[in-house]
């Protein structure tokens, strides 16, 4: 299981929330923030794989473990006012027509497929991101509206902007088996799905939650989170 240099940073985030604080970068997205699994449930020893899938949908990375158990990896929100719970990340879908040109892009809920609207301005998003870490410790976050153009941007453009940069590959991937992006065939083309903290004018990366289930489908432990979140 791959881990990044952000581990120390990740360890501080749950501690910050557990103390009852709301981080300045947190933004409420009710559609996502209502699909939670509490820490108490995760720690109960009773959480089942079926319950996890009902709340969060299918895992983008689902692995068979030795002995018959399963490891599920879910992208999760961290910059949320919800505390002592895990919250699913949003999906950014970039849709291509038959010629490999972008026809649309939008955000949706990973389980319900409900479209999610951007609720913050670019300046608000940039301010929130500025609270995550100092500028010299922060990788650039793509401004989506000025970089993804419907009817103009190509698959090659999106690959160059959102897939090819090495910091995306090595810091956004929780493991080699995690799809980045997840490619979905469509009747008239293809869609690339990227996980993000929330619908935003900026491409804000999520964190990732690892949880193992035994052969009977019960979680063996609370699980653990890791991620990049924009800081190096």
C-alpha positions as CSV (number, residue, x, y, z in Angstrom):
1,X,0.0,0.0,0.0
2,X,1.6,3.3,-1.1
3,X,2.0,6.2,1.3
4,X,3.1,9.7,0.4
5,X,5.0,12.4,2.2
6,X,1.7,13.9,3.3
7,X,1.3,11.3,6.1
8,X,2.3,13.6,8.9
9,X,-0.1,16.2,7.5
10,X,-2.9,13.6,7.3
11,X,-2.4,12.6,10.9
12,X,-3.0,16.1,12.0
13,X,-6.3,16.6,10.2
14,X,-8.4,14.1,12.1
15,X,-6.9,15.4,15.4
16,X,-7.9,18.9,14.4
17,X,-11.5,17.9,13.7
18,X,-11.7,15.6,16.8
19,X,-11.0,18.6,19.0
20,X,-14.2,20.3,17.8
21,X,-12.6,22.8,15.4
22,X,-13.8,23.6,11.9
23,X,-10.9,24.2,9.5
24,X,-10.9,27.5,7.6
25,X,-10.7,25.5,4.4
26,X,-13.9,23.5,5.2
27,X,-16.9,24.0,2.9
28,X,-20.3,22.4,3.5
29,X,-21.7,20.3,0.6
30,X,-25.0,18.9,2.1
31,X,-25.5,16.2,-0.5
32,X,-22.1,14.7,0.3
33,X,-22.0,15.6,4.0
34,X,-25.2,13.7,4.7
35,X,-23.7,10.4,3.3
36,X,-21.5,9.7,6.3
37,X,-20.3,6.8,8.4
38,X,-19.4,7.9,12.0
39,X,-16.2,7.1,13.8
40,X,-18.2,5.3,16.4
41,X,-19.7,3.0,13.8
42,X,-16.3,2.4,12.3
43,X,-15.0,1.5,15.7
44,X,-17.9,-0.6,16.7
45,X,-16.7,-3.9,15.2
46,X,-20.1,-4.3,13.5
47,X,-19.7,-2.3,10.3
48,X,-20.4,-4.6,7.3
49,X,-19.1,-4.4,3.8
50,X,-22.7,-4.2,2.6
51,X,-23.4,-1.2,4.8
52,X,-20.2,0.5,3.6
53,X,-21.3,0.0,0.0
54,X,-24.8,1.3,0.7
55,X,-23.5,4.5,2.1
56,X,-20.5,5.1,-0.2
57,X,-21.3,3.1,-3.3
58,X,-18.9,0.8,-5.0
59,X,-15.2,1.2,-4.2
60,X,-13.0,2.3,-7.1
61,X,-10.3,0.0,-5.7
62,X,-11.6,-3.3,-4.4
63,X,-9.0,-6.0,-3.6
64,X,-9.2,-9.6,-2.5
65,X,-7.0,-10.1,0.5
66,X,-5.2,-13.3,1.6
67,X,-7.5,-15.4,3.7
68,X,-10.6,-14.3,1.8
69,X,-11.2,-10.7,3.1
70,X,-11.4,-7.6,1.1
71,X,-9.7,-4.2,1.1
72,X,-11.8,-1.3,-0.1
73,X,-10.3,2.2,-0.8
74,X,-12.7,5.2,-1.0
75,X,-11.9,8.8,-1.8
76,X,-13.1,11.0,1.0
77,X,-13.6,14.6,1.9
78,X,-11.3,16.2,4.5
79,X,-12.2,19.9,4.0
80,X,-15.7,19.5,5.4
81,X,-17.4,20.9,8.6
82,X,-18.5,17.3,9.4
83,X,-16.5,15.9,12.3
84,X,-15.8,12.4,13.7
85,X,-17.1,10.8,10.5
86,X,-15.9,10.0,7.0
87,X,-17.6,11.7,4.1
88,X,-17.5,10.6,0.4
89,X,-15.6,12.7,-2.1
90,X,-17.3,14.1,-5.2
91,X,-16.6,13.0,-8.7
92,X,-15.5,15.4,-11.5
93,X,-16.5,13.9,-14.9
94,X,-15.0,15.1,-18.1
95,X,-17.0,13.8,-21.0
96,X,-15.6,13.4,-24.6
97,X,-17.4,12.9,-27.8
98,X,-16.5,10.5,-30.5
99,X,-13.7,12.8,-31.8
100,X,-12.0,12.9,-28.4
101,X,-13.2,16.5,-27.8
102,X,-14.7,17.6,-24.5
103,X,-18.5,17.9,-24.7
104,X,-19.2,18.5,-21.1
105,X,-17.8,18.5,-17.5
106,X,-19.6,18.4,-14.2
107,X,-19.6,17.1,-10.7
108,X,-21.7,14.3,-9.2
109,X,-22.3,12.2,-6.1
110,X,-20.4,8.9,-6.3
111,X,-23.3,6.8,-5.0
112,X,-26.5,8.6,-6.1
113,X,-25.1,10.1,-9.4
114,X,-26.9,13.3,-8.4
115,X,-25.2,16.3,-10.1
116,X,-23.6,18.7,-7.7
117,X,-23.4,22.4,-8.2
118,X,-20.4,24.6,-7.4
119,X,-21.3,26.7,-4.4
120,X,-18.2,28.9,-4.0
121,X,-16.6,31.5,-6.2
122,X,-13.1,31.2,-7.5
123,X,-11.8,33.8,-5.0
124,X,-13.5,31.9,-2.1
125,X,-12.0,28.6,-3.3
126,X,-8.5,30.2,-3.6
127,X,-8.8,31.7,-0.1
128,X,-9.9,28.3,1.3
129,X,-7.0,26.6,-0.3
130,X,-4.6,29.2,1.0
131,X,-5.5,28.1,4.5
132,X,-4.4,24.5,3.9
133,X,-0.7,25.2,3.8
134,X,1.7,28.0,2.9
135,X,2.1,28.8,-0.8
136,X,5.6,27.5,-1.0
137,X,4.3,24.1,0.2
138,X,1.4,23.9,-2.1
139,X,1.2,22.5,-5.6
140,X,-0.8,24.4,-8.2
141,X,-4.5,23.6,-8.3
142,X,-6.1,23.7,-11.7
143,X,-8.7,26.4,-12.4
144,X,-11.3,24.2,-14.2
145,X,-13.3,26.9,-16.1
146,X,-10.2,28.4,-17.7
147,X,-8.6,25.1,-18.6
148,X,-11.4,22.7,-19.7
149,X,-13.3,24.1,-22.7
150,X,-16.4,22.4,-24.0
151,X,-16.1,21.8,-27.7
152,X,-12.5,22.8,-27.8
153,X,-10.3,20.9,-25.3
154,X,-9.2,17.4,-26.4
155,X,-8.4,14.2,-24.6
156,X,-4.7,15.0,-25.1
157,X,-5.2,18.4,-23.4
158,X,-6.9,16.8,-20.4
159,X,-4.2,14.1,-20.1
160,X,-1.5,16.8,-20.2
161,X,-3.2,19.0,-17.6
162,X,-4.7,16.4,-15.2
163,X,-2.9,13.1,-15.7
164,X,0.6,13.6,-17.0
165,X,2.1,15.9,-14.2
166,X,4.3,13.7,-12.0
167,X,3.0,15.3,-8.8
168,X,-0.5,14.2,-9.8
169,X,0.6,10.6,-10.4
170,X,2.7,10.2,-7.3
171,X,0.6,12.1,-4.8
172,X,-3.0,11.6,-5.9
173,X,-2.7,7.9,-6.2
174,X,-3.4,6.0,-3.1
175,X,-2.1,2.8,-4.7
176,X,-1.1,1.3,-8.0
177,X,-4.4,-0.4,-8.4
178,X,-6.4,2.8,-8.1
179,X,-7.8,4.1,-11.4
180,X,-6.6,7.6,-12.3
181,X,-8.7,8.6,-14.0
182,X,-11.5,6.1,-14.0
183,X,-12.4,5.7,-17.7
184,X,-16.1,5.0,-18.5
185,X,-17.3,4.1,-22.0
186,X,-20.3,6.0,-23.3
187,X,-22.6,5.4,-26.3
188,X,-21.0,8.3,-28.1
189,X,-17.6,8.6,-26.6
190,X,-15.9,8.2,-23.2
191,X,-15.9,9.9,-19.8
192,X,-12.9,10.4,-17.4
193,X,-13.8,10.5,-13.7
194,X,-11.6,12.3,-11.2
195,X,-12.3,12.3,-7.5
196,X,-12.2,15.7,-5.8
197,X,-12.9,17.1,-2.3
198,X,-15.9,19.0,-3.5
199,X,-17.5,20.7,-6.5
200,X,-15.3,23.8,-6.8
201,X,-13.8,26.2,-9.4
202,X,-10.5,24.5,-8.4
203,X,-9.4,20.9,-8.8
204,X,-9.1,20.1,-5.0
205,X,-7.8,16.6,-4.4
206,X,-9.4,14.2,-1.9
207,X,-7.9,12.0,0.7
208,X,-8.3,8.2,0.7
209,X,-9.8,5.8,3.2
210,X,-8.6,2.2,3.5
211,X,-10.8,-0.3,5.3
212,X,-10.5,-4.1,5.5
213,X,-13.3,-6.6,5.8
214,X,-12.9,-10.2,7.0
215,X,-14.3,-13.1,5.0
216,X,-17.7,-12.8,6.8
217,X,-18.0,-9.1,5.6
218,X,-17.3,-7.4,8.9
219,X,-14.7,-4.6,9.3
220,X,-11.6,-5.8,11.1
221,X,-10.6,-2.3,12.3
222,X,-11.6,1.3,12.1
223,X,-9.5,1.8,8.9
224,X,-7.1,4.5,8.1
225,X,-6.9,7.7,6.0
226,X,-4.0,9.1,3.9
227,X,-3.6,11.6,1.1
228,X,-2.1,14.6,-0.4
229,X,-4.7,17.3,-0.1
230,X,-2.7,19.9,-2.0
231,X,0.4,20.1,0.2
232,X,3.9,18.8,-0.3
